[in-house]
């Protein structure tokens, strides 16, 4: 088995956590953008005129 110094292990762990965190933030950002766009567009076929 390969022995990696503790400093390198800590660096790799931080790098992995940073990458995963970035991916999660981007995924939630995309979901929020889609939800905002969907809510901003007027609903089609549900507008009725009362008069």
C-alpha positions, -999 to +999 in steps of 0.1 A: +000+000+000+012+035-008+018+058+022+009+094+015+020+121+039-007+136+061-003+171+045-010+156+011-040+137+024-054+168+040-049+187+007-066+160-013-095+158+011-100+196+009-098+194-028-125+167-030-147+185-006-143+218-025-152+200-058-183+183-044-195+215-027-191+234-060-211+207-078-239+208-052-241+246-052-242+247-090-270+220-091-291+240-066-285+272-085-297+255-117-328+242-100-336+277-086-331+293-121-355+268-137-380+273-109-378+311-113-381+310-151-411+286-148-428+309-122-421+341-142-438+328-174-475+334-174-496+302-172-510+293-205-547+283-209-557+292-174-565+329-179-602+335-181-618+369-187-645+379-163-667+407-175 
